[in-house]
Amino acid sequence: MTFQRARSDEQREIRRRAILETAAAMLDEMPVAELSLNELSRRVGLAKSNVLRYFESREAVLLELLDDFLGTWLEDLAEELADGIEASASAEVRAGQLAEVLSRSLGERPVLCDLVGAQGGVLEHNVSVEVVKRHKRSSHAKLETMVELVRHHLPEIGDGAETFCLIGMISAGALAAYDPPPPSLVAAYADEPDLGVLHLDLRETLRTACTAALMGVLPRA
């Protein structure tokens, strides 16, 4: 991919989207930690200095990508929750269904979970105050959307919805680092099956974590 010099706002936006789309494609091949600005520049067909005209750092690219992924996921999640939760069921049953849908949805999106896991320790570093503020404003709006989805299907949760959503996303990000395990760990589990108890499957462990969090924040009778 090669570009002529961008001279209009439309051309600049096309180039920004190309950078983001290329980064997204790279994350289908490699974890967040391995995505470098040099390789991103090479694949998008721009000099590194030109990429930095649109995004101030690698982290800024990935933060915007995280915002995009979260927005798309929340749109899908609304439909998944509508299909997966029985409105007439008891609060306890609906809580279990909510945990199941949420863990399945996030488990099918390991790249999103990887980005969430890198957010606090990596992505929010090496960026300006303005970039962080813009990202946090967007994150806050998306958190409010998720909270409203949870409250819609489980109104009994009340003020605990925000705590649950934060715990759920933090858990997904943390667990993403353990699944899939690297080849050396797979070999170790094969040699010593008793060690397999330490393996954390993203979806199953997240379902357990979400269920526990829901039970913790639901009001007691």
N, C-alpha and C positions, 0 to 999 in steps of 0.2 A: 504494500500500500504506500503510495506517495501522494504528497499534497503540494499544490501551489500555495503561495503566500495567501493567508486569509485576509481579505480586505473588507468584509462586511460582517455585521453581527450574525447573520445567518451562516456564513462560512465559518466563523469562529465557533458557533454552537455545533455545527456539524463536526468540527475537529474535536471539540470537547467530548461529544458523544462517542466518537471513534476511539478516543483514549479510554473511556469508561468501558465500552464494549470489548475492547481488546483485553483490558485488565480482567473483565469478567470471564472471558474465554480462557485466559491463563489460569484462573483459579479453578477451572475444571480439570486442569492438569497438575497443579501443584498447590501446596498449602500457602496460606497468607505469608508465612515467614520466609518463603523462598521467592516471592515475587519481588524482583528488583526493578528499579527505575531504568537501569541500562537496558535490560531485556524488554521492558515495556516499550521504551523508545524505539528499539530496533524493530519490534513487531508492528508497531503502529506506523513506522516509516517516517519518524521525525527525529531530529537531533534532540538530545536530552535537554538542551537549553530551550528548545521550542516547546517541549512538553511542560517545562517549568513556567512558561508564559501562561499556561492555562490552569495548572495546579502547582501550588508552591512546593509540594513534596510528594513522595510516594504515599505517605500517610494521608495526605489530603485527597488523593485519588481514591484510596480505599475507604475513607470516611464517607465520601459521596456515594461510592458504590454500596456501602452498607445502608445508607439512607434509601437508595433505590430498591435494594433487595427487601428491606423491611416493608416498604410501601406495597410492593407486589405481593409479599407474603400475607400481609394483613387483608388484602383484598381476597386472596384465596382462602384464608382462614375463616372469614365471615361465612363463606359457602360451606366449608367443611364442618363448621360448628352447627350450622342450620341443619345439615344432613345427619350429623352424628349425635345430636342430643335430643332426647325425648322430652318434650315440653311438659308432659303430664306426669313424669316420673318424680319420685321423691328427691329432695335436695341431695341426699347421699348418693343416689344413683346418678343424678345429673353431674355431681362432682366427679364421680368415677369416669363418666363418659367424657367430660371436659378434659380430664387428665389424659385419657386415651387419645382423643383427637389432637390435643396440643402436642403430645409426645410424638405421635405418628407424623404430624405435619412438620415439626422441626427436625425429626429424624430423617425425613426425606430431603432435607435441605442442609447438608453438612457444610456447604460453603458459607451459608448465612451464619450457622453456628460458629464456624471458625472465625468469621469477621467479628461476631459479637464477643468471642473469647479474647480476641486481640485488641478490642476497643480500649479498655482502660490502661493496659500495660504497654501498648505499642502505638496504636493509631492516634491516640490523643496527645502524643508527644511529637515533637518536630513539626508542629503546626502553629500558626499564629492565633492570637486571641480571637480575632474575627472569625477565622475558620472554625474554631472550637465553639464559639457562641452560635454560629449558624447551624452547626451540627447538633448542638444541644437543644436548640429551639425545635429543630425537626424531630429529634428523638423524643422530646417531651410531647409533641403533638401525636406522634405515633403511639406512645405509651397511653395517652388518653383514649385513642381509638381502641387499643387492645383492652383497656379497662372497661370501656363501654360494652364491648363484645362479651366479656366475661360476665358483667353485671346483667346483661340482657338474658343470658341463659341460666345464670345462677344469682338471682337478685338477693338471695339470702346472705351472700358474701359481704354485702354492704361496703364499708370503708376498707375492708381487707382486700378488695380487688387489686388495688395498686400494689400492695405488698406482694401479693401472689404473683402478679405479672412480672415484677422486678425479680423475684426469686426464680421464677420459671426461666426467664431469659438469661440470668446470670448462670443458672445451672446448665442450660444448654451450651453456653459458651465455654464453661469449665470442662464439661464432659467431652466436648469436641476434640480436646487435646488427647484423649485416650482411645478414640475410635476413628478409623481402624488402627490397631496396634502395628508397630513397625515389624518388618520381617524377623528381626532378631527376637522380638518378644513372642511372635507366633511360634518360632522354633523352640523357644524356652518352654512355652506351654505344652508343646508336643512332646518334649523330652520329659517334662515333669507335670503331668496332668493336674496334680494337686494345686499347682500355681494358678490354674485357670480361674480359681475363685476371685482372683484379683482383676480379671478382665471386666471392663465396664462397657457393656453395649449401650450405645447412645440412646436408642429409642426406649429400651426396657428400663434402663436406669433413670432416664428422664421421667418416664411414666411413674415410677416409684417416688421420685422426688416431687413431682407435681401433685400426686395424690397426698403425700405427707404434708405438703405446704397448704393444700386446700383444707385438709382436715384441721390444720393448725389455725387457719384464719376464719373458718366458718364459726359463727356465733354458737355458743353452747345453749342447749335447751334449759 
